[in-house]
Amino acid sequence: MYVPISGPILFEKGEQLAQEFGHTDCKLSRGWLDRFKLRHGIVFKPMRGEAASAKDIDTSERQETVQKISADYSPRDVFNADETGLFYKCLPNKSLMFQGQTCSGHKTPKERVSLLCAANMDGSEKLSLLMIGKFGQSRCFKGINTLPVTYRHNKKAWMTSSLLKEVVQKQDRCFLMQGRSVALVLDNCSAHQQVISGLQAIIMFFAPQHDVPRHYKDLQDHLPKTSIAEVHLFI
C-alpha cells in the first residue's frame, strides 16, 4: 500500500502476531529488529517519486481506442506531446568535498520555463520544441535573430489553449504538405481541452491525466515497438 514503515511499526506488528500465536510473554528487542531486517534484506531508505499516487484502474474500456490508433496508423505517424518544466538555474544537490568539511547549499532557484516536447512512437522523429518563458524581450536573446526552438511568453510561463492551437495548426500544415495522416495523443489537462477545428492531417486523441494502470501487457501487445513509458500516454 506504499505506506512508510518504521522500526516501531515492525515492533508493534511483531508483538501483535506473537500474541495471536499464543506467545503472551514475547517482548521484542532492537537486536531482534536488526536480525529480522538482515534475514529478509530490509533496508531503510527515502521514498522517492510519486508513482504510488497513480490509480489502479481497469483499462478494458480503453482498449478499443488503443486498437484503433494502432490499426489505422503506423508507429511513425503516432505522436505524443506533453509539457515539462525546466528549472534552468538549478545546480546539482551533491558535491565532492573533504571529510569533515561543512556541506551547505543555497536556496533552490525557482526560475523556470515550460517546454512542449513531441515525438513519434518509433522514435524516428522529434518535433521542434516550444519554449514558453515569462518575458518577451529577454536579455539573453539580445542580438539573436533565430532560435533553435519556437519561443512564446506569458506571465506564468505556462501552456495555454491558444498556444497549443497555434502549434498544432502549424504542424498540421507541415504534415499536410508531406501527405501524412497523423494521430496526436495528449493528456486532458485544461490547456488541451479546446477543440481545434480545421485540421486536415492531424487527428487528436486525449488520454486521462495521471490514470496509469499497474499492468501493461495487453497494451504492449497492441502497440508494438513501444516502451512502457510511451504506453502510459495512450491510456
Sequence and secondary structure as in RCSB ss.txt:
>XXXX:A:sequence
MYVPISGPILFEKGEQLAQEFGHTDCKLSRGWLDRFKLRHGIVFKPMRGEAASAKDIDTSERQETVQKISADYSP
RDVFNADETGLFYKCLPNKSLMFQGQTCSGHKTPKERVSLLCAANMDGSEKLSLLMIGKFGQSRCFKGINTLPVT
YRHNKKAWMTSSLLKEVVQKQDRCFLMQGRSVALVLDNCSAHQQVISGLQAIIMFFAPQHDVPRHYKDLQDHLPK
TSIAEVHLFI
>XXXX:A:secstr
      HHHHHHHHHHHHHHTT TT    HHHHHHHHHHHT       SSGGGS     GGGHHHHHHHHHHS G
GGEEEEEEEEE TT   S     TT            EEEEEEEETTSS B   EEEES SS GGGTT    SSE
EEE TT    HHHHHHHHHHHHHHHHHTT  EEEEEE  GGG S     SSEEEEEE SS   S  HHHHHHSTT
  HHHHGGG 
